[in-house]
């Protein structure tokens, strides 16, 4: 029998928009987690940097 965890909280990734569930490694700072992966976090930072460098 598979172990299922339907009671875990979930959020939507700020970069890609996909839903993701709570993980044990995020236990202490779940309120601050905004991205589903390091890749999404890195891409969002790259886009923020590019937006700052664009001329107005």
Secondary structure, DSSP 8 states (H G I E B T S, - for coil): -----TTS-EEE-TTT--EEE--GGGSTTGGG---SSHHHHHHHHHHHHHHHHS--
